Structure formats: C-alpha cells, structure tokens
Amino acid sequence: MECQTCSKIFPSTGNLHEHVEFFQYLVRELLKCLAHANPRGEEDTGGSNNDSNIDDDSDKDLAGDLEMAHDDLDDDDWQCPLPACERLAKFVTLKELQRHYATHISCHEVCLTCDRVFDRASTYLHHTCKKGQGNPGESVLRRRKALRQKIDKALNKARILKFREVQKLSTGDLDTNLHRKRRKTGRDDISEDQTDSANGLVNYTANGMPPNAALLPNRLTTDRSGNYDTRGSSLERRIIP
C-alpha cells in the first residue's frame, strides 16, 4: 500500500491508516497553533500581499546587486561568504561552494523509509537510506529540489551582502581621503580676502566705502583726511587706504 501524499510504502492497509491518522493529528495541532497566533480570527486584508510585494522588491534589488557582484567578482573566486565560517580556502567550482554552503542551512526533513530526522540540509541531500529500494520516491526528489533552491537563494543573498560590505568599505575610504584633502586645502589655500581681514585691512569699493560698511557699528567715522576710523568697531584698528 502506498501513501498518495508522500509515496511511502506500507505492508498493510492498517499501517497506512495509522500513517494517515498520525498526519491528520499533526494537521489538527497545527491548526490549533495558528488559532493561537491569530486569536481574534482576523483575516489578512492585504497584509500578506504587501509583505509579498516587499519580498519581491527585495528579491529584485538582490538580483540587481548580484549581477553587479558577478561583474566585479572573479569567476574563480568561490569562497564561503559567511564571516563566521571557519573555512578560509576558496573552492575550485561553484558546485563545490554550493555543496559546502549546504552545511550552513538548517532544515526539518524526515526519511520516509528509515524515519531518520535531519536538521542539516547537507546531511539530508546526501542521505542514502539502506532500507530503501535504491531509488527515492517522487516526493523525496521534490523535497531535495526545493531544498537545493533554498540553498542557492541563501548563498546568493550571502554573496550580495558580502559584496555590499566591500562596497561600503571602499566608499568609506574614498570619503575619508576626500575629507582629508578638503581639510588640508582649507588650511593651506587661504584667499586674499581672508588674509586682508586677518591683517585688519579692508579693500574699498568704488564709492569709497569699505565692503559691508552698512553692517559696521555706528561708531565708524572719518578723520580729517577722509580716512575711515574703525576704533571701537569690529576691525579694532584704523583703516588706511
């Protein structure tokens, strides 16, 4: 007898019924958990759509960044992008990197033949059941395919994040160098007007008035020779043309 859902073979009809009843029990427990998660029974009125739209936009951004990463990174630069990974050596091919990255991906899979539980994607993908007939069922192949897609997507995101961090570090160094150059230019290249102001000299305008004369204090007067006397003003000295 074969289960129409998971393709597992059972020696008798009774065993098949027990199998089905067990999963029906799991479904009922899952519904209870969902009821606790949404106690008011409120329906999603677009929230899930908004979340899916956000995910779609994020995936599009990640896809664009991945194309940029592929353009900037070397084709043979197959290194694990996780900072916490203890393996620092590069892999020869992308397939080897994908096989390694599966060790970082968690899963919740069960072998339908030997009932072994797997919490690591790499272990589940390379599991060869000794109790099986040699060829995995269709449901197992679907699960493995979905898990490989999950691994590839996680690997691409990790590579993009690493690429972004490298870009930020490069941009930060460039901004720091420009800031230093601007500060150095501000100290060395002092304009002529700034030099004159520092020395207490003011250039006269065409009408014989110093620039911004209207902004100077009212105590600005002229002596007998017609020179402006700025004693007591912000210039703190007499201005001689």
KEDOKOL-94385 format. One line per 8 residues: their letters; for each residue x, y, z of N, C-alpha, C. Coordinates in nm, 2 decimals, padded with zeros to 4 digits. Atoms other than C-alpha are relative to their C-alpha. Layout:
<recs>
a	X:Y:Z:X:Y:Z:X:Y:Z | ...
</recs>
This chain:
<recs>
mecqtcsk	00.08:-00.12:00.00:00.00:00.00:00.00:00.09:00.12:00.00 | -00.08:-00.12:00.02:00.13:00.34:-00.10:-00.08:00.13:00.04 | 00.07:-00.13:-00.04:00.05:00.68:00.06:00.00:00.09:-00.12 | 00.01:-00.09:00.11:-00.08:00.91:-00.21:00.06:00.14:00.02 | -00.06:-00.13:-00.03:00.07:01.21:-00.04:00.15:00.00:00.00 | -00.15:00.01:-00.02:00.43:01.11:00.05:00.06:-00.12:-00.07 | -00.06:00.12:00.07:00.47:00.79:-00.16:00.06:-00.10:00.08 | -00.06:00.10:-00.08:00.57:00.59:00.13:-00.08:-00.13:-00.01
ifpstgnl	00.06:00.13:00.02:00.51:00.21:00.10:-00.03:-00.06:00.14 | 00.03:00.07:-00.12:00.33:00.02:00.38:-00.04:-00.14:-00.03 | 00.03:00.14:00.02:00.29:-00.35:00.42:-00.15:-00.04:00.01 | 00.15:00.03:-00.02:-00.08:-00.34:00.51:-00.08:00.13:00.00 | 00.09:-00.12:00.00:-00.38:-00.12:00.50:-00.01:00.06:00.14 | 00.00:-00.05:-00.14:-00.38:-00.09:00.88:00.11:00.10:00.02 | -00.12:-00.09:-00.01:-00.03:00.06:00.87:-00.02:00.13:-00.07 | 00.03:-00.12:00.08:-00.14:00.30:00.60:-00.10:00.09:00.07
hehveffq	00.10:-00.08:-00.08:-00.44:00.42:00.81:00.07:00.06:00.12 | -00.07:-00.06:-00.11:-00.22:00.47:01.11:00.09:00.12:-00.04 | -00.09:-00.11:00.05:00.02:00.68:00.90:-00.09:00.12:-00.03 | 00.09:-00.11:00.03:-00.27:00.89:00.77:-00.06:00.07:00.12 | 00.06:-00.05:-00.12:-00.43:00.93:01.11:00.11:00.09:00.08 | -00.11:-00.08:-00.07:-00.09:01.05:01.25:00.02:00.14:-00.06 | -00.02:-00.13:00.07:-00.05:01.32:00.99:-00.13:00.09:00.02 | 00.12:-00.07:-00.03:-00.42:01.42:01.04:00.01:00.07:00.14
ylvrellk	-00.02:-00.06:-00.14:-00.34:01.47:01.41:00.10:00.12:-00.01 | -00.09:-00.11:00.01:-00.04:01.68:01.32:-00.07:00.13:-00.06 | 00.07:-00.11:00.06:-00.26:01.90:01.10:-00.09:00.07:00.10 | 00.09:-00.06:-00.10:-00.51:01.95:01.38:00.08:00.08:00.10 | -00.08:-00.07:-00.09:-00.23:02.05:01.61:00.05:00.13:-00.06 | -00.05:-00.12:00.07:-00.10:02.29:01.35:-00.11:00.11:00.00 | 00.11:-00.09:00.00:-00.45:02.45:01.32:-00.02:00.07:00.14 | 00.01:-00.06:-00.14:-00.45:02.50:01.70:00.10:00.11:00.02
clahanpr	-00.11:-00.10:-00.01:-00.12:02.68:01.68:-00.03:00.12:-00.08 | 00.04:-00.11:00.08:-00.25:02.90:01.40:-00.11:00.08:00.07 | 00.10:-00.07:-00.07:-00.55:02.98:01.61:00.05:00.09:00.11 | -00.06:-00.08:-00.11:-00.33:03.10:01.90:00.08:00.12:-00.06 | -00.08:-00.11:00.06:-00.12:03.31:01.66:-00.10:00.11:-00.05 | 00.10:-00.10:00.05:-00.44:03.49:01.53:-00.13:-00.02:00.08 | 00.11:00.03:-00.09:-00.68:03.47:01.83:-00.13:00.06:-00.04 | 00.12:-00.07:00.03:-00.93:03.72:01.70:-00.07:-00.05:-00.13
geedtggs	00.05:00.05:00.13:-00.98:03.53:01.38:00.00:00.10:-00.11 | 00.00:-00.11:00.10:-00.89:03.84:01.18:00.06:-00.06:-00.13 | -00.05:00.04:00.13:-00.84:03.78:00.81:00.10:00.10:-00.05 | -00.10:-00.09:00.06:-00.54:03.92:00.63:-00.07:00.07:-00.12 | 00.07:-00.08:00.11:-00.68:04.20:00.41:00.11:00.08:-00.07 | -00.10:-00.07:00.08:-00.38:04.28:00.21:00.14:00.00:00.06 | -00.13:00.00:-00.07:-00.11:04.25:00.47:00.10:-00.10:-00.07 | -00.09:00.10:00.06:00.03:03.93:00.31:00.04:00.05:-00.14
nndsnidd	-00.04:-00.04:00.13:00.02:04.09:-00.03:00.10:00.11:00.01 | -00.10:-00.10:-00.02:00.21:04.39:00.10:00.14:-00.07:00.03 | -00.13:00.06:-00.03:00.47:04.16:00.25:00.06:-00.07:-00.12 | -00.05:00.07:00.12:00.49:03.96:-00.07:00.06:00.10:-00.10 | -00.05:-00.11:00.08:00.54:04.29:-00.26:00.14:00.04:00.05 | -00.13:-00.04:-00.06:00.82:04.39:-00.02:00.10:-00.11:-00.04 | -00.09:00.10:00.03:00.98:04.05:-00.07:00.04:00.00:-00.15 | -00.03:-00.01:00.15:00.95:04.08:-00.45:00.10:00.11:-00.03
dsdkdlag	-00.09:-00.11:00.02:01.11:04.42:-00.44:00.14:-00.03:00.05 | -00.13:00.04:-00.06:01.39:04.29:-00.21:00.07:-00.10:-00.09 | -00.06:00.10:00.09:01.45:04.00:-00.45:00.05:00.07:-00.12 | -00.05:-00.08:00.12:01.47:04.24:-00.74:00.13:00.07:00.03 | -00.12:-00.07:-00.04:01.72:04.45:-00.56:00.12:-00.09:00.01 | -00.11:00.10:-00.02:01.92:04.15:-00.46:00.05:-00.06:-00.14 | -00.04:00.05:00.13:01.91:04.02:-00.82:00.09:00.10:-00.07 | -00.08:-00.10:00.06:02.04:04.35:-00.95:00.14:00.01:00.06
dlemahdd	-00.13:00.00:-00.07:02.32:04.36:-00.69:00.08:-00.12:-00.03 | -00.07:00.12:00.03:02.40:04.00:-00.77:00.07:00.01:-00.14 | -00.06:-00.02:00.13:02.46:04.10:-01.14:00.12:00.09:00.01 | -00.12:-00.09:-00.02:02.69:04.38:-01.02:00.11:-00.08:00.06 | -00.11:00.08:-00.06:02.87:04.13:-00.80:00.06:-00.09:-00.09 | -00.06:00.09:00.10:02.92:03.89:-01.08:00.09:00.08:-00.10 | -00.08:-00.08:00.09:03.06:04.17:-01.29:00.13:00.04:00.07 | -00.12:-00.04:-00.07:03.31:04.28:-01.02:00.08:-00.11:00.06
lddddwqc	-00.08:00.12:-00.06:03.40:03.94:-00.87:00.05:-00.09:-00.10 | -00.06:00.10:00.09:03.62:03.69:-01.03:-00.08:-00.12:-00.01 | 00.07:00.12:00.02:03.47:03.38:-01.18:00.05:-00.11:00.09 | -00.05:00.11:-00.08:03.70:03.16:-00.98:00.01:00.04:00.15 | 00.00:-00.04:-00.14:03.65:03.35:-00.65:-00.11:-00.07:00.07 | 00.11:00.07:-00.07:03.44:03.08:-00.49:00.04:-00.02:00.15 | -00.02:00.00:-00.14:03.48:03.15:-00.12:-00.13:00.01:00.08 | 00.13:-00.01:-00.08:03.22:03.10:00.15:-00.02:00.14:00.05
plpacerl	00.02:-00.14:-00.04:03.07:03.44:00.21:-00.04:00.03:00.15 | 00.03:-00.02:-00.15:02.98:03.38:00.58:00.12:00.04:00.08 | -00.12:-00.04:-00.08:03.22:03.57:00.81:00.03:-00.10:00.11 | -00.02:00.09:-00.11:03.17:03.31:01.08:00.05:-00.14:-00.05 | -00.05:00.13:00.05:03.28:03.02:00.85:00.15:-00.02:00.03 | -00.14:00.03:-00.03:03.60:02.85:00.96:00.08:-00.03:-00.12 | -00.08:00.03:00.12:03.70:02.76:00.61:00.03:00.13:-00.08 | -00.04:-00.12:00.07:03.90:03.03:00.45:00.05:-00.02:-00.14
akfvtlke	-00.05:00.03:00.13:04.03:02.85:00.15:-00.12:00.01:-00.10 | 00.10:-00.01:00.11:03.85:02.90:-00.18:-00.03:-00.13:-00.06 | 00.04:00.12:00.07:03.66:02.63:-00.37:00.04:00.01:-00.15 | -00.04:00.00:00.14:03.75:02.53:-00.72:-00.12:00.04:-00.09 | 00.12:-00.02:00.08:03.40:02.54:-00.86:-00.12:00.05:00.08 | 00.12:-00.05:-00.07:03.06:02.69:-00.78:-00.07:-00.12:00.06 | 00.07:00.12:-00.05:02.92:02.34:-00.73:00.06:-00.04:00.14 | -00.06:00.04:-00.13:03.17:02.27:-00.45:-00.04:00.10:00.11
lqrhyath	00.04:-00.10:-00.09:03.08:02.60:-00.29:-00.15:-00.02:00.05 | 00.14:00.03:-00.04:02.71:02.51:-00.30:-00.01:-00.12:00.09 | 00.00:00.12:-00.09:02.78:02.17:-00.15:00.04:00.04:00.14 | -00.04:-00.05:-00.13:02.97:02.34:00.13:-00.10:00.08:00.07 | 00.10:-00.10:-00.06:02.71:02.61:00.19:-00.12:-00.08:00.05 | 00.11:00.08:-00.06:02.45:02.34:00.25:00.02:-00.04:00.14 | -00.03:00.03:-00.14:02.63:02.27:00.58:-00.05:00.11:00.09 | 00.04:-00.11:-00.08:02.52:02.61:00.69:-00.15:00.02:00.00
ischevcl	00.14:-00.01:00.02:02.15:02.56:00.60:-00.07:-00.10:00.09 | 00.08:00.09:-00.09:01.91:02.41:00.86:-00.12:-00.04:-00.07 | 00.13:00.05:00.06:01.61:02.20:00.76:-00.07:-00.09:00.10 | 00.07:00.09:-00.08:01.35:01.98:00.91:-00.06:-00.11:-00.09 | 00.04:00.10:00.09:01.33:01.67:00.70:00.00:-00.14:00.06 | 00.00:00.14:-00.06:01.25:01.30:00.77:00.01:-00.09:-00.12 | -00.01:00.11:00.10:01.35:01.00:00.57:-00.13:-00.09:00.02 | 00.12:00.08:-00.01:01.02:00.82:00.49:00.02:-00.15:00.01
tcdrvfdr	-00.03:00.15:00.00:01.19:00.48:00.48:00.06:-00.04:00.13 | -00.06:00.04:-00.13:01.41:00.47:00.79:-00.04:00.10:00.12 | 00.05:-00.09:-00.10:01.23:00.76:00.98:00.11:00.08:00.07 | -00.10:-00.08:-00.06:01.56:00.94:01.04:-00.03:00.15:-00.02 | 00.02:-00.15:00.01:01.53:01.31:01.12:00.12:00.07:-00.03 | -00.12:-00.08:00.04:01.76:01.56:00.96:-00.03:00.15:00.03 | 00.01:-00.15:-00.03:01.82:01.92:01.08:00.11:00.08:-00.08 | -00.11:-00.06:00.08:02.11:01.99:00.83:-00.03:-00.04:-00.15
astylhht	00.03:00.03:00.14:02.05:02.03:00.45:00.10:-00.09:-00.06 | -00.10:00.08:00.06:02.38:01.88:00.36:-00.02:-00.15:00.03 | 00.02:00.14:-00.04:02.31:01.56:00.55:-00.12:-00.06:-00.07 | 00.12:00.05:00.06:01.96:01.52:00.41:00.02:-00.03:-00.15 | -00.02:00.02:00.14:02.07:01.57:00.05:00.09:-00.12:-00.04 | -00.10:00.11:00.03:02.35:01.31:00.07:-00.04:-00.13:00.08 | 00.04:00.12:-00.07:02.15:01.06:00.27:-00.04:-00.11:-00.10 | 00.04:00.12:00.08:02.13:00.71:00.11:-00.05:-00.10:00.10
ckkgqgnp	00.07:00.09:-00.09:01.88:00.50:00.30:00.03:-00.14:-00.03 | -00.03:00.14:00.02:01.99:00.14:00.35:-00.12:-00.08:-00.01 | 00.13:00.08:00.00:01.63:00.03:00.39:-00.08:00.02:-00.12 | 00.08:-00.03:00.12:01.51:00.18:00.07:00.03:-00.10:-00.12 | -00.02:00.08:00.12:01.49:00.02:-00.27:00.10:00.05:-00.10 | -00.11:-00.05:00.08:01.77:00.23:-00.41:-00.04:00.13:-00.08 | 00.05:-00.12:00.07:01.55:00.49:-00.60:-00.09:00.08:00.09 | 00.09:-00.08:-00.09:01.40:00.77:-00.39:-00.13:00.03:-00.07
gesvlrrr	00.13:-00.03:00.05:01.03:00.85:-00.44:-00.01:00.14:-00.06 | 00.02:-00.13:00.06:00.89:01.14:-00.63:-00.01:00.11:00.10 | 00.01:-00.10:-00.10:00.81:01.33:-00.31:00.14:00.04:00.05 | -00.13:-00.02:-00.05:01.17:01.29:-00.19:00.08:00.09:-00.10 | -00.07:-00.08:00.10:01.30:01.43:-00.52:-00.05:00.14:00.00 | 00.05:-00.14:-00.01:01.07:01.73:-00.49:00.05:00.07:00.12 | -00.05:-00.07:-00.12:01.18:01.80:-00.14:00.15:00.03:-00.02 | -00.14:-00.03:00.02:01.55:01.78:-00.24:00.02:00.11:-00.10
kalrqkid	00.00:-00.11:00.10:01.49:02.01:-00.54:-00.03:00.13:00.07 | 00.04:-00.12:-00.07:01.32:02.26:-00.32:00.11:00.04:00.10 | -00.11:-00.03:-00.10:01.60:02.24:-00.06:00.12:00.06:-00.07 | -00.12:-00.06:00.07:01.87:02.30:-00.32:-00.03:00.14:-00.05 | 00.03:-00.13:00.03:01.68:02.60:-00.44:00.01:00.10:00.12 | -00.02:-00.08:-00.12:01.67:02.73:-00.09:00.15:00.03:00.03 | -00.15:-00.02:-00.02:02.05:02.68:-00.06:00.05:00.10:-00.10 | -00.05:-00.09:00.10:02.12:02.86:-00.38:-00.05:00.14:00.03
kalnkari	00.05:-00.13:-00.03:01.90:03.15:-00.28:00.07:00.06:00.12 | -00.07:-00.05:-00.12:02.06:03.18:00.06:00.15:00.03:-00.03 | -00.14:-00.03:00.04:02.41:03.16:-00.10:00.01:00.13:-00.07 | 00.00:-00.12:00.07:02.33:03.43:-00.34:-00.02:00.13:00.08 | 00.02:-00.11:-00.09:02.20:03.66:-00.07:00.12:00.03:00.09 | -00.12:-00.02:-00.08:02.51:03.60:00.14:00.11:00.06:-00.08 | -00.10:-00.06:00.08:02.73:03.68:-00.15:-00.02:00.15:-00.03 | 00.04:-00.14:00.03:02.54:04.00:-00.22:00.03:00.09:00.13
lkfrevqk	-00.03:-00.07:-00.13:02.57:04.11:00.15:00.15:00.02:00.01 | -00.14:-00.02:00.00:02.94:04.05:00.13:00.05:00.10:-00.10 | -00.03:-00.10:00.10:02.96:04.25:-00.19:-00.03:00.14:00.04 | 00.04:-00.13:-00.05:02.77:04.54:-00.03:00.10:00.05:00.11 | -00.09:-00.04:-00.10:03.00:04.54:00.27:00.14:00.05:-00.06 | -00.13:-00.04:00.07:03.31:04.56:00.04:-00.02:00.13:-00.07 | 00.02:-00.13:00.06:03.15:04.84:-00.15:-00.01:00.12:00.10 | 00.01:-00.10:-00.10:03.07:05.03:00.17:00.14:00.04:00.06
lstgdldt	-00.14:-00.02:-00.04:03.43:04.99:00.29:00.08:00.08:-00.10 | -00.07:-00.08:00.10:03.56:05.12:-00.04:-00.05:00.14:-00.01 | 00.05:-00.13:00.00:03.33:05.41:-00.04:00.04:00.08:00.12 | -00.04:-00.07:-00.12:03.41:05.50:00.32:00.15:00.04:-00.01 | -00.14:-00.04:00.01:03.79:05.50:00.25:00.01:00.12:-00.10 | 00.00:-00.11:00.09:03.72:05.73:-00.05:-00.05:00.13:00.06 | 00.05:-00.12:-00.07:03.51:05.97:00.15:00.10:00.06:00.10 | -00.10:-00.04:-00.10:03.78:05.98:00.42:00.11:00.07:-00.06
nlhrkrrk	-00.11:-00.07:00.07:04.05:06.07:00.18:-00.04:00.13:-00.06 | 00.05:-00.13:00.05:03.84:06.34:00.02:-00.01:00.10:00.11 | 00.02:-00.09:-00.11:03.76:06.49:00.36:00.14:00.05:00.05 | -00.13:-00.04:-00.04:04.13:06.49:00.45:00.06:00.10:-00.10 | -00.05:-00.10:00.10:04.22:06.67:00.12:-00.07:00.13:00.02 | 00.07:-00.13:-00.02:03.95:06.93:00.18:00.05:00.07:00.12 | -00.05:-00.07:-00.12:04.07:07.00:00.53:00.14:00.05:-00.02 | -00.14:-00.05:00.02:04.43:07.03:00.41:-00.01:00.12:-00.09
tgrddise	00.01:-00.11:00.09:04.32:07.26:00.13:-00.05:00.12:00.08 | 00.05:-00.11:-00.08:04.13:07.47:00.38:00.10:00.07:00.09 | -00.10:-00.06:-00.08:04.44:07.52:00.59:00.11:00.07:-00.08 | -00.11:-00.05:00.08:04.69:07.59:00.31:-00.04:00.11:-00.09 | 00.05:-00.10:00.10:04.49:07.78:00.05:-00.09:00.10:00.06 | 00.08:-00.10:-00.06:04.38:08.09:00.22:-00.02:00.11:-00.10 | 00.03:-00.10:00.10:04.21:08.35:00.00:00.06:00.14:00.04 | -00.05:-00.13:-00.02:04.34:08.70:-00.04:-00.08:00.09:00.10
dqtdsang	00.09:-00.08:-00.09:04.03:08.85:00.13:00.02:-00.05:00.14 | -00.01:00.05:-00.14:04.08:08.62:00.43:00.13:00.05:00.06 | -00.13:-00.05:-00.05:04.45:08.73:00.46:-00.02:00.15:00.04 | 00.02:-00.14:-00.03:04.35:09.10:00.44:-00.08:00.02:00.13 | 00.08:-00.01:-00.12:04.08:09.05:00.70:00.08:-00.03:00.13 | -00.08:00.04:-00.11:04.32:08.87:00.93:00.10:00.11:00.04 | -00.10:-00.11:-00.03:04.57:09.17:00.90:-00.07:00.13:00.03 | 00.07:-00.12:-00.03:04.29:09.42:00.96:-00.01:00.10:-00.11
lvnytang	00.01:-00.09:00.11:04.29:09.56:00.61:-00.13:-00.03:-00.07 | 00.13:00.01:00.07:03.97:09.63:00.41:00.02:00.06:-00.13 | 00.00:-00.06:00.13:03.95:09.69:00.04:-00.12:00.08:-00.02 | 00.10:-00.10:00.02:03.75:09.99:-00.06:-00.08:-00.03:-00.13 | 00.08:00.02:00.12:03.46:09.97:-00.30:00.01:00.13:-00.09 | -00.01:-00.11:00.09:03.40:10.21:-00.59:-00.05:00.13:00.06 | 00.05:-00.12:-00.06:03.21:10.46:-00.38:00.08:00.05:00.12 | -00.09:-00.05:-00.11:03.50:10.49:-00.13:-00.04:-00.06:00.13
mppnaall	00.04:00.06:-00.12:03.32:10.28:00.13:00.06:-00.14:00.01 | -00.05:00.14:-00.01:03.46:09.96:00.27:-00.11:-00.09:-00.02 | 00.11:00.09:00.02:03.26:09.65:00.19:-00.07:-00.03:00.13 | 00.08:00.03:-00.12:02.98:09.57:00.43:00.00:00.12:00.10 | -00.01:-00.11:-00.09:03.01:09.92:00.57:-00.13:00.02:00.08 | 00.13:-00.01:-00.07:02.64:09.92:00.65:-00.01:-00.09:00.12 | 00.00:00.09:-00.11:02.70:09.63:00.88:00.09:00.03:00.11 | -00.09:-00.04:-00.11:02.97:09.80:01.08:-00.07:00.08:00.10
pnrlttdr	00.07:-00.07:-00.11:02.88:09.97:01.41:-00.01:00.15:-00.04 | 00.02:-00.14:00.03:02.76:10.33:01.41:00.12:00.09:00.04 | -00.11:-00.08:-00.04:03.08:10.44:01.57:00.11:00.02:-00.11 | -00.09:-00.01:00.11:03.25:10.41:01.23:00.00:00.15:-00.05 | -00.01:-00.14:00.04:03.37:10.77:01.15:00.12:00.02:-00.09 | -00.11:-00.04:00.08:03.62:10.95:00.93:00.08:00.11:00.07 | -00.08:-00.10:-00.06:03.91:11.16:01.03:00.01:00.12:-00.10 | 00.00:-00.12:00.08:04.01:11.50:00.88:00.05:-00.03:-00.15
sgnydtrg	-00.05:00.03:00.14:04.18:11.33:00.58:-00.10:-00.08:-00.08 | 00.10:00.08:00.06:03.87:11.14:00.50:00.01:-00.15:00.01 | -00.02:00.15:-00.03:04.00:10.80:00.62:-00.10:-00.05:00.10 | 00.10:00.06:-00.10:03.76:10.57:00.80:00.08:-00.04:00.12 | -00.06:00.04:-00.13:03.84:10.53:01.16:-00.09:-00.10:00.07 | 00.08:00.11:-00.05:03.72:10.20:01.30:00.03:-00.04:00.14 | -00.03:00.03:-00.14:03.83:10.23:01.65:-00.13:-00.03:00.08 | 00.12:00.04:-00.08:03.58:10.06:01.88:-00.09:-00.09:-00.09
sslerrii	00.08:00.09:00.08:03.44:09.86:01.58:00.06:-00.13:00.00 | -00.05:00.14:00.00:03.49:09.50:01.50:00.14:-00.01:-00.07 | -00.13:00.00:00.07:03.80:09.59:01.29:00.11:00.03:00.10 | -00.10:-00.02:-00.10:03.98:09.72:01.60:00.12:00.07:-00.04 | -00.11:-00.08:00.04:04.21:09.94:01.41:-00.04:00.10:-00.11 | 00.03:-00.11:00.10:04.23:10.24:01.17:00.03:-00.06:-00.14 | -00.02:00.06:00.13:04.19:10.15:00.81:00.06:00.11:-00.09 | -00.07:-00.09:00.09:04.43:10.33:00.57:-00.01:-00.05:-00.14
p	00.01:00.05:00.14:04.36:10.31:00.20:00.13:-00.02:-00.06
</recs>
